[in-house]
Structures are given as structure tokens and as C-alpha cells.
Amino acid sequence: MWYLYLIECNNGALYAGITTDVAARYAKHASGKGAKYTRANPPRRLIGSKAFADKSGAAKAEYAIRQLRREDKAAFLFLGAD
């Protein structure tokens, strides 16, 4: 399984990413060893994640969520299309 996850950063921004292990990936972001963006803007909390059957589905969802306004991102994660 692949997962799309959404993190709220200390600056208030929302960061989306994909992984096969959400807990391990969040730990990397929190330790400062994750993506360049979260190294500069550390995570405040994990908002949630959504499972996908394969990497392609997760990557397409990541692209789609990044196109949304901030207020629509959490709704996409919990209610959005697969």
C-alpha cells in the first residue's frame, strides 16, 4: 500500500507527500531529515493519511491535493476521490 499524507507545519502551511510507511516518514520530517520544505518549516502535526493500492494512485492524489486551496486539502484527504 501507498499513502498520501498531510502535515501541518509550524508556519501554518500544509505539506503533502506520499510514502509506504506514514509513521516512519513523519518521524523523518520531524527529525529534520525529511523533505527540504519540512527541514525549513518543521512539522507541527500529522493531519492524516489516505491509502492507495499503488504508487501511481498516491502520486496522482498528491498532485491533485497540491492544486487545492488550503481550506479544501483536509476535505480532499478524508472525502476526496481515490
MOPAC internal coordinates of N, CA, C and O (Angstrom, degrees):
PM7 1SCF
backbone

  N    0.0000 0     0.00 0     0.00 0    0    0    0
  C    1.4566 1     0.00 0     0.00 0    1    0    0
  C    1.5251 1   110.32 1     0.00 0    2    1    0
  O    1.2310 1   121.38 1   -34.39 1    3    2    1
  N    1.3073 1   114.97 1   145.61 1    3    2    1
  C    1.4584 1   122.70 1   172.60 1    5    3    2
  C    1.5220 1   107.88 1  -114.39 1    6    5    3
  O    1.2310 1   120.90 1   -28.81 1    7    6    5
  N    1.3156 1   115.89 1   151.19 1    7    6    5
  C    1.4607 1   121.15 1  -176.41 1    9    7    6
  C    1.5188 1   110.91 1  -129.36 1   10    9    7
  O    1.2310 1   121.36 1   -41.46 1   11   10    9
  N    1.3143 1   115.00 1   138.54 1   11   10    9
  C    1.4583 1   123.22 1   167.17 1   13   11   10
  C    1.5177 1   105.44 1   -94.29 1   14   13   11
  O    1.2310 1   119.89 1   -49.73 1   15   14   13
  N    1.3246 1   117.82 1   130.27 1   15   14   13
  C    1.4630 1   120.65 1   179.42 1   17   15   14
  C    1.5188 1   110.07 1  -127.40 1   18   17   15
  O    1.2310 1   121.33 1   -23.72 1   19   18   17
  N    1.3087 1   115.07 1   156.28 1   19   18   17
  C    1.4591 1   122.01 1  -178.45 1   21   19   18
  C    1.5232 1   108.48 1  -129.72 1   22   21   19
  O    1.2310 1   121.10 1   -53.73 1   23   22   21
  N    1.3211 1   115.51 1   126.27 1   23   22   21
  C    1.4664 1   123.08 1  -178.87 1   25   23   22
  C    1.5242 1   108.96 1  -117.09 1   26   25   23
  O    1.2310 1   120.76 1   -41.82 1   27   26   25
  N    1.3260 1   116.16 1   138.18 1   27   26   25
  C    1.4619 1   120.50 1   169.45 1   29   27   26
  C    1.5195 1   107.11 1   -94.54 1   30   29   27
  O    1.2310 1   120.61 1   -53.17 1   31   30   29
  N    1.3292 1   116.43 1   126.83 1   31   30   29
  C    1.4615 1   121.59 1  -179.29 1   33   31   30
  C    1.5274 1   110.65 1   -91.82 1   34   33   31
  O    1.2310 1   120.62 1   -15.97 1   35   34   33
  N    1.3245 1   116.42 1   164.03 1   35   34   33
  C    1.4678 1   121.86 1  -179.37 1   37   35   34
  C    1.5226 1   112.81 1   -59.28 1   38   37   35
  O    1.2310 1   119.97 1   153.70 1   39   38   37
  N    1.3277 1   117.65 1   -26.30 1   39   38   37
  C    1.4697 1   120.48 1   179.24 1   41   39   38
  C    1.5304 1   112.30 1   -84.56 1   42   41   39
  O    1.2310 1   120.53 1  -178.13 1   43   42   41
  N    1.3584 1   116.59 1     1.87 1   43   42   41
  C    1.4568 1   121.29 1   179.19 1   45   43   42
  C    1.5092 1   114.47 1    92.97 1   46   45   43
  O    1.2310 1   119.85 1   170.00 1   47   46   45
  N    1.3129 1   117.90 1   -10.00 1   47   46   45
  C    1.4590 1   121.69 1   179.47 1   49   47   46
  C    1.5177 1   110.58 1   -73.22 1   50   49   47
  O    1.2310 1   121.14 1   -23.26 1   51   50   49
  N    1.3306 1   115.43 1   156.74 1   51   50   49
  C    1.4550 1   121.34 1   175.38 1   53   51   50
  C    1.5252 1   108.82 1  -107.35 1   54   53   51
  O    1.2310 1   120.88 1   -49.31 1   55   54   53
  N    1.3117 1   115.91 1   130.69 1   55   54   53
  C    1.4671 1   122.32 1  -179.41 1   57   55   54
  C    1.5252 1   108.67 1  -113.90 1   58   57   55
  O    1.2310 1   120.26 1   -49.92 1   59   58   57
  N    1.3230 1   117.11 1   130.08 1   59   58   57
  C    1.4616 1   122.49 1   177.93 1   61   59   58
  C    1.5163 1   109.57 1  -112.26 1   62   61   59
  O    1.2310 1   121.13 1   -36.72 1   63   62   61
  N    1.3221 1   115.44 1   143.28 1   63   62   61
  C    1.4505 1   120.89 1   177.23 1   65   63   62
  C    1.5184 1   110.11 1  -153.92 1   66   65   63
  O    1.2310 1   121.06 1    -5.56 1   67   66   65
  N    1.3508 1   115.57 1   174.44 1   67   66   65
  C    1.4587 1   120.40 1   176.56 1   69   67   66
  C    1.5206 1   109.19 1  -127.12 1   70   69   67
  O    1.2310 1   121.09 1   -26.90 1   71   70   69
  N    1.3266 1   115.53 1   153.10 1   71   70   69
  C    1.4565 1   121.50 1  -178.62 1   73   71   70
  C    1.5217 1   109.73 1  -166.18 1   74   73   71
  O    1.2310 1   120.79 1   -10.08 1   75   74   73
  N    1.3275 1   116.10 1   169.92 1   75   74   73
  C    1.4615 1   120.81 1   172.47 1   77   75   74
  C    1.5220 1   111.14 1   -99.25 1   78   77   75
  O    1.2310 1   120.18 1   169.30 1   79   78   77
  N    1.3336 1   117.26 1   -10.70 1   79   78   77
  C    1.4702 1   122.14 1  -179.17 1   81   79   78
  C    1.5307 1   108.90 1  -141.26 1   82   81   79
  O    1.2310 1   120.38 1   -83.65 1   83   82   81
  N    1.3142 1   116.89 1    96.35 1   83   82   81
  C    1.4638 1   122.39 1  -174.04 1   85   83   82
  C    1.5307 1   111.27 1   -61.91 1   86   85   83
  O    1.2310 1   119.91 1   134.28 1   87   86   85
  N    1.3230 1   117.78 1   -45.72 1   87   86   85
  C    1.4697 1   120.75 1  -177.45 1   89   87   86
  C    1.5215 1   111.34 1   -61.44 1   90   89   87
  O    1.2310 1   120.19 1   135.45 1   91   90   89
  N    1.3209 1   117.24 1   -44.55 1   91   90   89
  C    1.4648 1   120.87 1  -179.69 1   93   91   90
  C    1.5280 1   110.88 1   -67.03 1   94   93   91
  O    1.2310 1   120.29 1   140.05 1   95   94   93
  N    1.3139 1   117.05 1   -39.95 1   95   94   93
  C    1.4683 1   120.34 1  -179.35 1   97   95   94
  C    1.5297 1   110.68 1   -67.70 1   98   97   95
  O    1.2310 1   120.53 1   137.88 1   99   98   97
  N    1.3266 1   116.59 1   -42.12 1   99   98   97
  C    1.4653 1   119.39 1   177.66 1  101   99   98
  C    1.5359 1   109.95 1   -62.20 1  102  101   99
  O    1.2310 1   120.29 1   139.11 1  103  102  101
  N    1.3124 1   117.05 1   -40.89 1  103  102  101
  C    1.4705 1   120.85 1   178.16 1  105  103  102
  C    1.5220 1   110.76 1   -59.92 1  106  105  103
  O    1.2310 1   120.21 1   141.30 1  107  106  105
  N    1.3336 1   117.21 1   -38.70 1  107  106  105
  C    1.4727 1   119.83 1   176.68 1  109  107  106
  C    1.5214 1   111.08 1   -64.00 1  110  109  107
  O    1.2310 1   120.61 1   134.70 1  111  110  109
  N    1.3296 1   116.44 1   -45.30 1  111  110  109
  C    1.4663 1   119.80 1   177.87 1  113  111  110
  C    1.5306 1   109.65 1   -59.70 1  114  113  111
  O    1.2310 1   120.24 1   133.86 1  115  114  113
  N    1.3156 1   117.15 1   -46.14 1  115  114  113
  C    1.4694 1   121.81 1  -176.73 1  117  115  114
  C    1.5314 1   112.11 1   -65.37 1  118  117  115
  O    1.2310 1   120.40 1   149.89 1  119  118  117
  N    1.3188 1   116.84 1   -30.11 1  119  118  117
  C    1.4646 1   120.28 1  -179.01 1  121  119  118
  C    1.5258 1   112.78 1   -85.24 1  122  121  119
  O    1.2310 1   120.28 1   177.00 1  123  122  121
  N    1.3361 1   117.07 1    -3.00 1  123  122  121
  C    1.4571 1   120.52 1   179.80 1  125  123  122
  C    1.5138 1   113.60 1    86.92 1  126  125  123
  O    1.2310 1   120.28 1  -167.60 1  127  126  125
  N    1.3245 1   117.07 1    12.40 1  127  126  125
  C    1.4632 1   121.27 1  -179.07 1  129  127  126
  C    1.5223 1   112.37 1  -112.45 1  130  129  127
  O    1.2310 1   120.56 1  -166.61 1  131  130  129
  N    1.3279 1   116.54 1    13.39 1  131  130  129
  C    1.4599 1   120.91 1  -179.49 1  133  131  130
  C    1.5168 1   110.85 1   -88.03 1  134  133  131
  O    1.2310 1   120.55 1    36.52 1  135  134  133
  N    1.2962 1   116.55 1  -143.48 1  135  134  133
  C    1.4620 1   123.07 1  -179.08 1  137  135  134
  C    1.5265 1   111.28 1   -65.98 1  138  137  135
  O    1.2310 1   120.97 1   -23.56 1  139  138  137
  N    1.3069 1   115.74 1   156.44 1  139  138  137
  C    1.4648 1   121.58 1   179.08 1  141  139  138
  C    1.5300 1   111.07 1   -54.44 1  142  141  139
  O    1.2310 1   120.38 1   138.55 1  143  142  141
  N    1.3371 1   116.89 1   -41.45 1  143  142  141
  C    1.4569 1   120.34 1  -178.03 1  145  143  142
  C    1.5222 1   111.38 1   -62.81 1  146  145  143
  O    1.2310 1   119.96 1   135.54 1  147  146  145
  N    1.3241 1   117.68 1   -44.46 1  147  146  145
  C    1.4654 1   119.65 1  -177.66 1  149  147  146
  C    1.5246 1   112.42 1   -78.44 1  150  149  147
  O    1.2310 1   119.81 1   165.28 1  151  150  149
  N    1.3171 1   117.97 1   -14.72 1  151  150  149
  C    1.4722 1   119.04 1   171.28 1  153  151  150
  C    1.5239 1   109.23 1   -70.77 1  154  153  151
  O    1.2310 1   120.52 1   142.18 1  155  154  153
  N    1.3320 1   116.61 1   -37.82 1  155  154  153
  C    1.4602 1   121.38 1   179.07 1  157  155  154
  C    1.5317 1   112.41 1   -81.98 1  158  157  155
  O    1.2310 1   120.64 1   153.47 1  159  158  157
  N    1.3324 1   116.39 1   -26.53 1  159  158  157
  C    1.4649 1   122.81 1  -177.52 1  161  159  158
  C    1.5323 1   108.10 1  -131.79 1  162  161  159
  O    1.2310 1   119.96 1   -97.60 1  163  162  161
  N    1.3085 1   117.68 1    82.40 1  163  162  161
  C    1.4724 1   121.37 1  -173.26 1  165  163  162
  C    1.5307 1   112.90 1   -56.41 1  166  165  163
  O    1.2310 1   121.09 1   -30.27 1  167  166  165
  N    1.3252 1   115.51 1   149.73 1  167  166  165
  C    1.4675 1   119.48 1  -179.33 1  169  167  166
  C    1.5240 1   112.40 1   -71.84 1  170  169  167
  O    1.2310 1   121.37 1   -36.46 1  171  170  169
  N    1.3264 1   114.99 1   143.54 1  171  170  169
  C    1.4647 1   122.67 1   174.34 1  173  171  170
  C    1.5213 1   109.76 1   -94.45 1  174  173  171
  O    1.2310 1   121.38 1   136.33 1  175  174  173
  N    1.3659 1   114.97 1   -43.67 1  175  174  173
  C    1.4657 1   118.73 1  -179.37 1  177  175  174
  C    1.5218 1   109.75 1  -163.14 1  178  177  175
  O    1.2310 1   121.49 1   -23.76 1  179  178  177
  N    1.3182 1   114.75 1   156.24 1  179  178  177
  C    1.4541 1   121.77 1   172.78 1  181  179  178
  C    1.5187 1   107.20 1   -86.77 1  182  181  179
  O    1.2310 1   120.26 1   -59.02 1  183  182  181
  N    1.3124 1   117.11 1   120.98 1  183  182  181
  C    1.4578 1   121.02 1  -179.51 1  185  183  182
  C    1.5255 1   110.58 1   -77.02 1  186  185  183
  O    1.2310 1   120.25 1   138.84 1  187  186  185
  N    1.3058 1   117.12 1   -41.16 1  187  186  185
  C    1.4493 1   120.47 1   179.01 1  189  187  186
  C    1.5112 1   111.96 1   166.37 1  190  189  187
  O    1.2310 1   121.27 1     1.44 1  191  190  189
  N    1.3221 1   115.18 1  -178.56 1  191  190  189
  C    1.4561 1   120.92 1   179.77 1  193  191  190
  C    1.5184 1   109.67 1  -147.07 1  194  193  191
  O    1.2310 1   121.38 1   -16.42 1  195  194  193
  N    1.3175 1   114.96 1   163.58 1  195  194  193
  C    1.4588 1   121.45 1   179.47 1  197  195  194
  C    1.5276 1   108.17 1  -139.75 1  198  197  195
  O    1.2310 1   120.39 1   -46.92 1  199  198  197
  N    1.3188 1   116.86 1   133.08 1  199  198  197
  C    1.4613 1   122.41 1  -176.33 1  201  199  198
  C    1.5250 1   112.03 1   -84.43 1  202  201  199
  O    1.2310 1   121.30 1   -33.72 1  203  202  201
  N    1.3266 1   115.12 1   146.28 1  203  202  201
  C    1.4586 1   123.64 1   175.58 1  205  203  202
  C    1.5195 1   108.39 1  -135.04 1  206  205  203
  O    1.2310 1   120.76 1   -28.38 1  207  206  205
  N    1.3122 1   116.16 1   151.62 1  207  206  205
  C    1.4595 1   121.34 1  -176.45 1  209  207  206
  C    1.5238 1   113.10 1   -68.11 1  210  209  207
  O    1.2310 1   120.56 1   150.33 1  211  210  209
  N    1.3336 1   116.53 1   -29.67 1  211  210  209
  C    1.4619 1   118.88 1  -176.68 1  213  211  210
  C    1.5330 1   110.80 1  -148.21 1  214  213  211
  O    1.2310 1   121.45 1    -9.54 1  215  214  213
  N    1.3168 1   114.84 1   170.46 1  215  214  213
  C    1.4703 1   120.97 1  -177.75 1  217  215  214
  C    1.5235 1   111.38 1   -63.23 1  218  217  215
  O    1.2310 1   120.47 1   141.98 1  219  218  217
  N    1.3185 1   116.70 1   -38.02 1  219  218  217
  C    1.4578 1   120.53 1  -179.57 1  221  219  218
  C    1.5249 1   111.93 1   -59.81 1  222  221  219
  O    1.2310 1   120.31 1   134.27 1  223  222  221
  N    1.3215 1   117.01 1   -45.73 1  223  222  221
  C    1.4657 1   120.90 1   178.83 1  225  223  222
  C    1.5152 1   112.05 1   -62.70 1  226  225  223
  O    1.2310 1   120.72 1   139.09 1  227  226  225
  N    1.3325 1   116.23 1   -40.91 1  227  226  225
  C    1.4653 1   120.71 1   179.11 1  229  227  226
  C    1.5270 1   110.88 1   -66.98 1  230  229  227
  O    1.2310 1   120.37 1   139.08 1  231  230  229
  N    1.3196 1   116.90 1   -40.92 1  231  230  229
  C    1.4687 1   120.83 1  -179.80 1  233  231  230
  C    1.5271 1   111.32 1   -65.82 1  234  233  231
  O    1.2310 1   120.34 1   140.51 1  235  234  233
  N    1.3268 1   116.96 1   -39.49 1  235  234  233
  C    1.4706 1   120.25 1   177.80 1  237  235  234
  C    1.5285 1   110.41 1   -65.06 1  238  237  235
  O    1.2310 1   120.57 1   140.43 1  239  238  237
  N    1.3288 1   116.53 1   -39.57 1  239  238  237
  C    1.4619 1   120.56 1   178.33 1  241  239  238
  C    1.5313 1   110.52 1   -67.55 1  242  241  239
  O    1.2310 1   120.43 1   142.61 1  243  242  241
  N    1.3363 1   116.79 1   -37.39 1  243  242  241
  C    1.4696 1   120.31 1   177.48 1  245  243  242
  C    1.5274 1   110.06 1   -62.13 1  246  245  243
  O    1.2310 1   120.39 1   135.23 1  247  246  245
  N    1.3063 1   116.86 1   -44.77 1  247  246  245
  C    1.4583 1   119.96 1   177.74 1  249  247  246
  C    1.5261 1   110.56 1   -60.47 1  250  249  247
  O    1.2310 1   120.80 1   134.46 1  251  250  249
  N    1.3258 1   116.08 1   -45.54 1  251  250  249
  C    1.4675 1   120.54 1  -178.25 1  253  251  250
  C    1.5242 1   111.89 1   -62.63 1  254  253  251
  O    1.2310 1   120.01 1   137.25 1  255  254  253
  N    1.3184 1   117.58 1   -42.75 1  255  254  253
  C    1.4707 1   120.26 1  -177.62 1  257  255  254
  C    1.5204 1   110.99 1   -68.11 1  258  257  255
  O    1.2310 1   120.46 1   148.52 1  259  258  257
  N    1.3145 1   116.74 1   -31.48 1  259  258  257
  C    1.4711 1   119.88 1   179.61 1  261  259  258
  C    1.5317 1   112.31 1   -71.39 1  262  261  259
  O    1.2310 1   120.24 1   162.93 1  263  262  261
  N    1.3219 1   117.14 1   -17.07 1  263  262  261
  C    1.4641 1   120.90 1   178.49 1  265  263  262
  C    1.5263 1   112.54 1   -84.05 1  266  265  263
  O    1.2310 1   120.34 1   167.93 1  267  266  265
  N    1.3291 1   116.95 1   -12.07 1  267  266  265
  C    1.4642 1   121.63 1  -174.36 1  269  267  266
  C    1.5284 1   112.93 1   -85.35 1  270  269  267
  O    1.2310 1   121.56 1   -19.98 1  271  270  269
  N    1.3294 1   114.62 1   160.02 1  271  270  269
  C    1.4570 1   120.26 1   171.56 1  273  271  270
  C    1.5218 1   108.31 1   -70.20 1  274  273  271
  O    1.2310 1   120.52 1   -24.50 1  275  274  273
  N    1.3165 1   116.61 1   155.50 1  275  274  273
  C    1.4622 1   122.23 1  -177.01 1  277  275  274
  C    1.5201 1   112.01 1   -51.87 1  278  277  275
  O    1.2310 1   120.61 1   134.08 1  279  278  277
  N    1.3358 1   116.44 1   -45.92 1  279  278  277
  C    1.4623 1   120.00 1  -175.12 1  281  279  278
  C    1.5331 1   113.27 1   -68.92 1  282  281  279
  O    1.2310 1   119.99 1   165.05 1  283  282  281
  N    1.3299 1   117.63 1   -14.95 1  283  282  281
  C    1.4636 1   120.87 1  -179.74 1  285  283  282
  C    1.5324 1   113.31 1   -96.95 1  286  285  283
  O    1.2310 1   120.15 1   169.62 1  287  286  285
  N    1.3259 1   117.32 1   -10.38 1  287  286  285
  C    1.4654 1   120.10 1  -174.05 1  289  287  286
  C    1.5217 1   113.64 1   -67.06 1  290  289  287
  O    1.2310 1   119.33 1   134.55 1  291  290  289
  N    1.3146 1   118.89 1   -45.45 1  291  290  289
  C    1.4671 1   120.49 1  -179.79 1  293  291  290
  C    1.5232 1   110.38 1   -64.37 1  294  293  291
  O    1.2310 1   119.99 1   141.08 1  295  294  293
  N    1.3219 1   117.62 1   -38.92 1  295  294  293
  C    1.4623 1   120.79 1   177.68 1  297  295  294
  C    1.5218 1   110.63 1   -62.46 1  298  297  295
  O    1.2310 1   119.95 1   139.57 1  299  298  297
  N    1.3092 1   117.70 1   -40.43 1  299  298  297
  C    1.4651 1   121.24 1   177.24 1  301  299  298
  C    1.5167 1   110.35 1   -60.99 1  302  301  299
  O    1.2310 1   120.88 1   136.65 1  303  302  301
  N    1.3058 1   115.93 1   -43.35 1  303  302  301
  C    1.4596 1   120.37 1  -178.10 1  305  303  302
  C    1.5280 1   111.52 1   -60.95 1  306  305  303
  O    1.2310 1   120.72 1   137.66 1  307  306  305
  N    1.3074 1   116.24 1   -42.34 1  307  306  305
  C    1.4549 1   119.91 1  -175.55 1  309  307  306
  C    1.5188 1   114.14 1   -93.28 1  310  309  307
  O    1.2310 1   120.24 1   155.34 1  311  310  309
  N    1.3422 1   117.15 1   -24.66 1  311  310  309
  C    1.4634 1   119.63 1  -175.49 1  313  311  310
  C    1.5297 1   112.91 1  -121.80 1  314  313  311
  O    1.2310 1   120.31 1   166.94 1  315  314  313
  N    1.3415 1   117.02 1   -13.06 1  315  314  313
  C    1.4609 1   121.31 1  -171.60 1  317  315  314
  C    1.5143 1   114.31 1   -65.94 1  318  317  315
  O    1.2310 1   121.53 1   -11.94 1  319  318  317
  N    1.2903 1   114.68 1   168.06 1  319  318  317
  C    1.4708 1   121.92 1  -179.26 1  321  319  318
  C    1.5202 1   110.20 1   -71.66 1  322  321  319
  O    1.2310 1   121.23 1   -25.63 1  323  322  321
  N    1.3155 1   115.24 1   154.37 1  323  322  321
  C    1.4724 1   121.27 1   176.56 1  325  323  322
  C    1.5003 1   110.80 1   -81.43 1  326  325  323
  O    1.2310 1   120.10 1   180.00 1  327  326  325

